[in-house]
Amino acid sequence: MGKPFPRVAIGAIFTECNELGGVPIDLSWFERYELRRGDEILSLDRGVAGGMLDVLRREACTSVPLLYASTTPGGPLTAECYRALKRELLDRLAVALPVDGVLLPLHGAAAAEDVGDLEGDLLAAVRGMVGPNVPGVATLDLHAHVTAEMVAHADGLVAWETYPHADAFSTGQRGARLLVETLAGRCRPTMAMAKVPVITGAIHGSTQGDDPFARLMRRTKAWEGQPGVLSTSLFLVHPYLDQPGMGSGALVITDGDEERAVAIANELARAYWQHRFELEPRMWTPDEAVVAGLQVADGPVVLVETADCCGGGAAGDSVASL
């Protein structure tokens, strides 16, 4: 008899949370947007989960779908909502055991009313069920708040590379490939995360052109493909969380070389610190903005309160500028 196909569980609770003014997220948010159970997940062909499933099919792995709950950014999840989703995901995992690996397409900037670090809490719960020897890989947005709990309970964390985001599918593929390579014994992922106390908005956070974050991202990605370096990720933390230990920096995964992972992550974090002032946008008072706007020859001119951005989970209900 041949070796059985690896069984890989896949599931997620995916959203981005604004703790400084977002409307609380309850279960109805996920029901309106995307709440898939069991085999319903297998039809996903887009986004991070779609990329993961694509690789699992190509590599002859057996996908074990759990729960995929995704919704738009908002405030923290209500305690009741998170308990219900977490319980269902873990219950489905318990029925599916044993599995050979776990894939979790997460965001990294989610929070619940009674659990600050939602992803760290979920990863710890999954790890507690599958045990220490079953590899688990999670994908994250590059605006994630990467915590020690996330690093401790995952074998690999792989982040999106583009902002504006254009690589959700390929990020899912990269995360799944890392897991498949680990299951095959072709690599031993070893992670290190280095942060500096920099929290900025995303105005200069583009990964295109000459924005400071774009230059830092290119420097980070230049390490990938070098001998022994499996993955590099750069994080511009979501600024509308209110959690301890927030900061921006780099996460590096090497093939069993912790010392090298630490050294590269520290080097990239130091570079981030050196660019901290370039990442800060110019701030205008309302009067200054109006004067500057009147000097623009051809419009339109838009005065934007960036902190009230619905795409960052805010309520979008401020009319102070208007």
C-alpha beads as a LAMMPS data file, in Angstrom:
LAMMPS data file: protein, C-alpha beads

322 atoms
321 bonds

1 atom types
1 bond types

-500.0 500.0 xlo xhi
-500.0 500.0 ylo yhi
-500.0 500.0 zlo zhi

Masses

1 110.0

Atoms # bond

1 1 1 0.000 0.000 0.000
2 1 1 1.184 3.522 -0.779
3 1 1 1.565 6.232 1.792
4 1 1 -1.816 7.890 2.499
5 1 1 -2.365 11.437 1.326
6 1 1 -1.631 14.021 4.070
7 1 1 -4.812 15.288 5.720
8 1 1 -4.703 19.050 6.150
9 1 1 -7.335 20.916 8.155
10 1 1 -8.255 24.415 6.961
11 1 1 -10.356 27.026 8.724
12 1 1 -10.402 30.659 9.798
13 1 1 -12.010 33.576 11.581
14 1 1 -10.984 36.495 9.380
15 1 1 -11.559 40.215 9.900
16 1 1 -9.779 43.440 10.845
17 1 1 -10.849 45.320 13.967
18 1 1 -10.908 48.977 14.966
19 1 1 -10.883 49.392 18.738
20 1 1 -10.968 53.193 18.542
21 1 1 -14.438 53.669 17.118
22 1 1 -15.655 50.684 15.131
23 1 1 -19.128 49.174 15.459
24 1 1 -18.944 45.819 17.322
25 1 1 -19.023 42.766 15.052
26 1 1 -21.628 40.143 15.896
27 1 1 -22.467 36.869 14.181
28 1 1 -24.838 38.557 11.727
29 1 1 -21.859 40.321 10.121
30 1 1 -20.341 36.975 9.134
31 1 1 -23.718 35.600 8.044
32 1 1 -24.196 38.584 5.712
33 1 1 -20.680 38.362 4.263
34 1 1 -19.155 34.877 4.273
35 1 1 -19.784 31.983 6.628
36 1 1 -18.940 28.591 5.159
37 1 1 -19.050 25.254 6.931
38 1 1 -17.441 21.945 6.053
39 1 1 -17.484 21.062 2.369
40 1 1 -18.845 24.524 1.478
41 1 1 -15.259 25.742 1.943
42 1 1 -13.932 23.477 -0.815
43 1 1 -15.564 25.594 -3.536
44 1 1 -13.471 28.648 -2.630
45 1 1 -11.325 29.558 -5.625
46 1 1 -10.309 33.110 -4.709
47 1 1 -8.567 34.830 -1.841
48 1 1 -6.089 33.298 0.575
49 1 1 -8.171 30.188 1.251
50 1 1 -8.582 29.638 -2.491
51 1 1 -4.810 29.734 -2.920
52 1 1 -4.323 27.241 -0.120
53 1 1 -6.855 24.819 -1.561
54 1 1 -5.263 25.140 -5.002
55 1 1 -1.897 23.946 -3.662
56 1 1 -3.424 21.164 -1.565
57 1 1 -5.157 19.800 -4.674
58 1 1 -1.989 20.018 -6.756
59 1 1 0.054 18.277 -4.049
60 1 1 -2.467 15.445 -3.616
61 1 1 -3.282 16.412 -0.044
62 1 1 -6.693 15.735 1.454
63 1 1 -8.312 19.012 2.493
64 1 1 -10.251 18.772 5.756
65 1 1 -12.521 21.854 5.787
66 1 1 -13.634 23.181 9.170
67 1 1 -15.202 26.669 9.369
68 1 1 -14.432 29.721 7.270
69 1 1 -15.868 32.926 8.743
70 1 1 -14.941 36.205 7.043
71 1 1 -16.399 39.690 7.216
72 1 1 -15.582 43.327 6.538
73 1 1 -13.573 45.415 9.035
74 1 1 -15.416 46.712 12.073
75 1 1 -15.079 47.031 15.798
76 1 1 -14.047 44.137 18.038
77 1 1 -16.038 40.915 17.842
78 1 1 -18.553 40.588 20.610
79 1 1 -17.557 38.011 23.189
80 1 1 -20.589 35.923 22.240
81 1 1 -19.715 36.014 18.538
82 1 1 -16.118 34.937 19.038
83 1 1 -17.049 32.168 21.465
84 1 1 -19.574 30.755 19.004
85 1 1 -17.224 30.795 16.004
86 1 1 -14.246 29.474 17.958
87 1 1 -16.330 26.691 19.501
88 1 1 -17.659 25.574 16.118
89 1 1 -14.229 25.600 14.481
90 1 1 -12.702 23.576 17.334
91 1 1 -15.635 21.158 17.444
92 1 1 -15.198 20.461 13.746
93 1 1 -11.459 20.004 14.259
94 1 1 -12.090 17.538 17.085
95 1 1 -14.265 15.420 14.802
96 1 1 -11.632 15.572 12.035
97 1 1 -8.683 14.428 14.166
98 1 1 -6.140 13.117 13.559
99 1 1 -4.806 15.472 10.897
100 1 1 -1.285 15.801 9.526
101 1 1 -1.242 19.596 9.258
102 1 1 -3.296 22.766 9.730
103 1 1 -3.723 25.847 7.535
104 1 1 -5.312 29.000 8.947
105 1 1 -5.886 31.953 6.583
106 1 1 -6.067 34.720 9.204
107 1 1 -5.795 38.509 9.187
108 1 1 -3.683 39.250 12.247
109 1 1 -5.507 42.407 13.353
110 1 1 -8.685 40.914 14.781
111 1 1 -9.781 41.391 18.381
112 1 1 -12.666 40.247 20.536
113 1 1 -14.215 42.080 23.472
114 1 1 -12.807 39.644 26.006
115 1 1 -9.774 38.436 23.998
116 1 1 -7.385 41.093 22.778
117 1 1 -5.274 38.876 20.534
118 1 1 -7.898 36.841 18.684
119 1 1 -5.461 35.111 16.327
120 1 1 -3.034 34.206 19.100
121 1 1 -5.885 32.790 21.155
122 1 1 -7.199 30.764 18.214
123 1 1 -3.762 29.444 17.262
124 1 1 -3.152 28.399 20.876
125 1 1 -6.478 26.563 20.996
126 1 1 -5.765 24.727 17.734
127 1 1 -2.265 23.835 18.917
128 1 1 -3.721 22.485 22.144
129 1 1 -5.912 20.119 20.153
130 1 1 -3.500 18.849 17.501
131 1 1 -0.462 18.664 19.753
132 1 1 3.094 19.954 19.364
133 1 1 4.143 17.742 16.460
134 1 1 1.478 18.603 13.881
135 1 1 2.735 21.528 11.756
136 1 1 0.507 24.558 11.438
137 1 1 0.909 27.521 9.086
138 1 1 -1.117 30.732 9.159
139 1 1 -1.205 33.587 6.675
140 1 1 -1.537 37.209 7.782
141 1 1 -2.254 40.630 6.352
142 1 1 0.812 42.871 6.288
143 1 1 -1.126 45.135 8.687
144 1 1 -1.147 42.389 11.318
145 1 1 -0.281 42.901 14.970
146 1 1 2.046 39.917 15.291
147 1 1 2.144 38.730 18.891
148 1 1 4.385 36.343 20.768
149 1 1 1.430 33.948 21.037
150 1 1 1.064 33.794 17.260
151 1 1 4.752 33.016 16.811
152 1 1 4.764 30.473 19.641
153 1 1 1.804 28.439 18.400
154 1 1 2.451 28.419 14.621
155 1 1 5.226 26.725 12.711
156 1 1 5.058 29.400 10.043
157 1 1 3.473 32.833 9.564
158 1 1 3.406 34.156 5.987
159 1 1 2.209 37.675 5.179
160 1 1 0.747 39.404 2.159
161 1 1 3.352 41.298 0.112
162 1 1 1.337 44.064 -1.565
163 1 1 -0.607 47.151 -0.514
164 1 1 -3.007 47.909 -2.077
165 1 1 -3.606 44.199 -1.659
166 1 1 -3.283 42.202 -4.860
167 1 1 -1.729 38.936 -3.709
168 1 1 -4.257 37.192 -1.470
169 1 1 -4.385 34.071 -3.662
170 1 1 -0.615 33.784 -4.087
171 1 1 -0.099 34.326 -0.351
172 1 1 -2.394 31.386 0.317
173 1 1 -0.309 29.363 -2.119
174 1 1 2.930 30.354 -0.372
175 1 1 1.548 29.404 3.026
176 1 1 0.302 26.054 1.769
177 1 1 3.589 25.287 0.018
178 1 1 5.482 25.932 3.249
179 1 1 3.222 23.467 5.043
180 1 1 3.537 20.840 2.282
181 1 1 7.333 21.153 2.286
182 1 1 7.324 20.764 6.066
183 1 1 5.091 17.693 5.932
184 1 1 7.402 16.138 3.329
185 1 1 10.383 16.665 5.606
186 1 1 12.100 18.965 3.123
187 1 1 12.391 21.878 5.578
188 1 1 12.216 22.747 9.286
189 1 1 10.642 26.202 9.607
190 1 1 12.242 28.307 12.329
191 1 1 10.757 31.759 12.985
192 1 1 11.936 35.026 14.457
193 1 1 9.939 38.267 14.768
194 1 1 11.606 41.621 15.484
195 1 1 9.606 44.794 16.195
196 1 1 10.262 48.450 16.789
197 1 1 7.797 50.798 18.538
198 1 1 6.491 52.420 15.356
199 1 1 2.756 52.769 14.745
200 1 1 1.727 54.761 11.688
201 1 1 -1.167 54.940 9.300
202 1 1 -1.005 53.476 5.821
203 1 1 -0.716 56.735 3.863
204 1 1 2.933 56.008 3.051
205 1 1 2.380 52.266 3.308
206 1 1 2.178 51.457 -0.387
207 1 1 4.404 48.653 -1.671
208 1 1 4.638 50.343 -5.063
209 1 1 6.972 53.049 -6.288
210 1 1 9.277 54.952 -3.962
211 1 1 7.190 55.008 -0.783
212 1 1 9.347 54.228 2.270
213 1 1 7.397 51.069 3.011
214 1 1 7.868 49.943 -0.594
215 1 1 11.621 50.317 -0.255
216 1 1 11.591 48.402 3.018
217 1 1 9.446 45.653 1.489
218 1 1 11.856 45.211 -1.417
219 1 1 14.750 45.004 1.049
220 1 1 12.845 42.388 3.048
221 1 1 11.937 40.276 0.042
222 1 1 15.514 40.341 -1.269
223 1 1 16.347 37.829 1.469
224 1 1 13.890 35.252 0.135
225 1 1 15.464 32.606 -2.009
226 1 1 18.851 32.969 -0.390
227 1 1 20.160 29.647 0.951
228 1 1 18.266 28.584 4.029
229 1 1 15.747 31.474 4.001
230 1 1 12.222 30.133 3.495
231 1 1 10.103 33.263 3.907
232 1 1 10.344 36.914 4.889
233 1 1 7.475 39.210 5.860
234 1 1 7.292 42.919 6.664
235 1 1 4.513 44.340 8.837
236 1 1 3.002 47.822 9.030
237 1 1 0.826 47.280 12.080
238 1 1 -2.879 48.200 11.950
239 1 1 -2.899 51.492 13.893
240 1 1 -6.504 51.291 15.113
241 1 1 -5.938 48.434 17.511
242 1 1 -5.353 49.208 21.184
243 1 1 -3.242 46.277 22.316
244 1 1 -0.020 45.865 24.301
245 1 1 3.200 45.235 22.403
246 1 1 2.135 46.904 19.172
247 1 1 4.816 47.801 16.681
248 1 1 6.068 47.267 13.161
249 1 1 8.850 45.043 11.923
250 1 1 9.878 41.860 10.192
251 1 1 9.308 38.139 10.528
252 1 1 11.829 35.715 9.056
253 1 1 11.545 31.958 8.576
254 1 1 14.715 29.975 8.002
255 1 1 15.300 26.279 7.510
256 1 1 16.236 25.299 11.055
257 1 1 18.632 28.209 11.630
258 1 1 17.252 30.269 14.510
259 1 1 20.360 32.427 14.866
260 1 1 20.148 33.520 11.239
261 1 1 16.411 34.170 11.463
262 1 1 16.990 36.429 14.467
263 1 1 19.847 38.272 12.783
264 1 1 17.902 39.013 9.577
265 1 1 14.741 40.027 11.463
266 1 1 16.744 42.394 13.666
267 1 1 18.484 43.947 10.666
268 1 1 15.157 44.608 8.943
269 1 1 13.579 46.000 12.118
270 1 1 16.505 48.413 12.529
271 1 1 15.962 49.573 8.947
272 1 1 12.302 50.143 9.745
273 1 1 13.297 52.290 12.721
274 1 1 15.640 54.336 10.566
275 1 1 12.744 55.160 8.200
276 1 1 10.220 55.964 10.926
277 1 1 9.961 59.672 10.150
278 1 1 9.526 59.072 6.408
279 1 1 6.519 56.866 7.201
280 1 1 4.726 59.760 8.937
281 1 1 2.427 61.718 6.604
282 1 1 2.183 65.498 6.708
283 1 1 -0.682 66.571 8.931
284 1 1 -2.872 69.558 8.114
285 1 1 -5.185 71.602 10.272
286 1 1 -8.598 72.134 8.628
287 1 1 -7.734 75.771 7.875
288 1 1 -4.406 74.814 6.294
289 1 1 -6.071 72.113 4.219
290 1 1 -8.665 74.535 2.843
291 1 1 -5.989 77.087 1.902
292 1 1 -3.904 74.417 0.196
293 1 1 -6.958 73.032 -1.585
294 1 1 -7.855 76.427 -2.998
295 1 1 -4.426 76.571 -4.616
296 1 1 -5.084 73.406 -6.615
297 1 1 -5.811 74.457 -10.201
298 1 1 -7.890 71.474 -11.263
299 1 1 -10.025 69.450 -8.875
300 1 1 -11.644 67.731 -7.339
301 1 1 -10.103 68.306 -3.921
302 1 1 -11.037 65.858 -1.170
303 1 1 -10.511 66.573 2.524
304 1 1 -10.253 63.176 4.194
305 1 1 -10.372 62.176 7.833
306 1 1 -8.257 59.055 7.462
307 1 1 -9.008 57.799 10.956
308 1 1 -12.695 57.477 9.982
309 1 1 -11.883 55.093 7.125
310 1 1 -14.445 52.284 6.892
311 1 1 -11.779 50.154 5.238
312 1 1 -9.905 50.303 8.537
313 1 1 -12.951 49.306 10.550
314 1 1 -14.184 52.763 11.555
315 1 1 -17.866 53.620 11.648
316 1 1 -17.531 56.135 8.802
317 1 1 -19.974 58.500 10.470
318 1 1 -17.853 61.580 11.214
319 1 1 -18.959 64.778 9.521
320 1 1 -16.530 67.097 11.341
321 1 1 -14.556 67.908 8.194
322 1 1 -17.693 68.611 6.167

Bonds

1 1 1 2
2 1 2 3
3 1 3 4
4 1 4 5
5 1 5 6
6 1 6 7
7 1 7 8
8 1 8 9
9 1 9 10
10 1 10 11
11 1 11 12
12 1 12 13
13 1 13 14
14 1 14 15
15 1 15 16
16 1 16 17
17 1 17 18
18 1 18 19
19 1 19 20
20 1 20 21
21 1 21 22
22 1 22 23
23 1 23 24
24 1 24 25
25 1 25 26
26 1 26 27
27 1 27 28
28 1 28 29
29 1 29 30
30 1 30 31
31 1 31 32
32 1 32 33
33 1 33 34
34 1 34 35
35 1 35 36
36 1 36 37
37 1 37 38
38 1 38 39
39 1 39 40
40 1 40 41
41 1 41 42
42 1 42 43
43 1 43 44
44 1 44 45
45 1 45 46
46 1 46 47
47 1 47 48
48 1 48 49
49 1 49 50
50 1 50 51
51 1 51 52
52 1 52 53
53 1 53 54
54 1 54 55
55 1 55 56
56 1 56 57
57 1 57 58
58 1 58 59
59 1 59 60
60 1 60 61
61 1 61 62
62 1 62 63
63 1 63 64
64 1 64 65
65 1 65 66
66 1 66 67
67 1 67 68
68 1 68 69
69 1 69 70
70 1 70 71
71 1 71 72
72 1 72 73
73 1 73 74
74 1 74 75
75 1 75 76
76 1 76 77
77 1 77 78
78 1 78 79
79 1 79 80
80 1 80 81
81 1 81 82
82 1 82 83
83 1 83 84
84 1 84 85
85 1 85 86
86 1 86 87
87 1 87 88
88 1 88 89
89 1 89 90
90 1 90 91
91 1 91 92
92 1 92 93
93 1 93 94
94 1 94 95
95 1 95 96
96 1 96 97
97 1 97 98
98 1 98 99
99 1 99 100
100 1 100 101
101 1 101 102
102 1 102 103
103 1 103 104
104 1 104 105
105 1 105 106
106 1 106 107
107 1 107 108
108 1 108 109
109 1 109 110
110 1 110 111
111 1 111 112
112 1 112 113
113 1 113 114
114 1 114 115
115 1 115 116
116 1 116 117
117 1 117 118
118 1 118 119
119 1 119 120
120 1 120 121
121 1 121 122
122 1 122 123
123 1 123 124
124 1 124 125
125 1 125 126
126 1 126 127
127 1 127 128
128 1 128 129
129 1 129 130
130 1 130 131
131 1 131 132
132 1 132 133
133 1 133 134
134 1 134 135
135 1 135 136
136 1 136 137
137 1 137 138
138 1 138 139
139 1 139 140
140 1 140 141
141 1 141 142
142 1 142 143
143 1 143 144
144 1 144 145
145 1 145 146
146 1 146 147
147 1 147 148
148 1 148 149
149 1 149 150
150 1 150 151
151 1 151 152
152 1 152 153
153 1 153 154
154 1 154 155
155 1 155 156
156 1 156 157
157 1 157 158
158 1 158 159
159 1 159 160
160 1 160 161
161 1 161 162
162 1 162 163
163 1 163 164
164 1 164 165
165 1 165 166
166 1 166 167
167 1 167 168
168 1 168 169
169 1 169 170
170 1 170 171
171 1 171 172
172 1 172 173
173 1 173 174
174 1 174 175
175 1 175 176
176 1 176 177
177 1 177 178
178 1 178 179
179 1 179 180
180 1 180 181
181 1 181 182
182 1 182 183
183 1 183 184
184 1 184 185
185 1 185 186
186 1 186 187
187 1 187 188
188 1 188 189
189 1 189 190
190 1 190 191
191 1 191 192
192 1 192 193
193 1 193 194
194 1 194 195
195 1 195 196
196 1 196 197
197 1 197 198
198 1 198 199
199 1 199 200
200 1 200 201
201 1 201 202
202 1 202 203
203 1 203 204
204 1 204 205
205 1 205 206
206 1 206 207
207 1 207 208
208 1 208 209
209 1 209 210
210 1 210 211
211 1 211 212
212 1 212 213
213 1 213 214
214 1 214 215
215 1 215 216
216 1 216 217
217 1 217 218
218 1 218 219
219 1 219 220
220 1 220 221
221 1 221 222
222 1 222 223
223 1 223 224
224 1 224 225
225 1 225 226
226 1 226 227
227 1 227 228
228 1 228 229
229 1 229 230
230 1 230 231
231 1 231 232
232 1 232 233
233 1 233 234
234 1 234 235
235 1 235 236
236 1 236 237
237 1 237 238
238 1 238 239
239 1 239 240
240 1 240 241
241 1 241 242
242 1 242 243
243 1 243 244
244 1 244 245
245 1 245 246
246 1 246 247
247 1 247 248
248 1 248 249
249 1 249 250
250 1 250 251
251 1 251 252
252 1 252 253
253 1 253 254
254 1 254 255
255 1 255 256
256 1 256 257
257 1 257 258
258 1 258 259
259 1 259 260
260 1 260 261
261 1 261 262
262 1 262 263
263 1 263 264
264 1 264 265
265 1 265 266
266 1 266 267
267 1 267 268
268 1 268 269
269 1 269 270
270 1 270 271
271 1 271 272
272 1 272 273
273 1 273 274
274 1 274 275
275 1 275 276
276 1 276 277
277 1 277 278
278 1 278 279
279 1 279 280
280 1 280 281
281 1 281 282
282 1 282 283
283 1 283 284
284 1 284 285
285 1 285 286
286 1 286 287
287 1 287 288
288 1 288 289
289 1 289 290
290 1 290 291
291 1 291 292
292 1 292 293
293 1 293 294
294 1 294 295
295 1 295 296
296 1 296 297
297 1 297 298
298 1 298 299
299 1 299 300
300 1 300 301
301 1 301 302
302 1 302 303
303 1 303 304
304 1 304 305
305 1 305 306
306 1 306 307
307 1 307 308
308 1 308 309
309 1 309 310
310 1 310 311
311 1 311 312
312 1 312 313
313 1 313 314
314 1 314 315
315 1 315 316
316 1 316 317
317 1 317 318
318 1 318 319
319 1 319 320
320 1 320 321
321 1 321 322
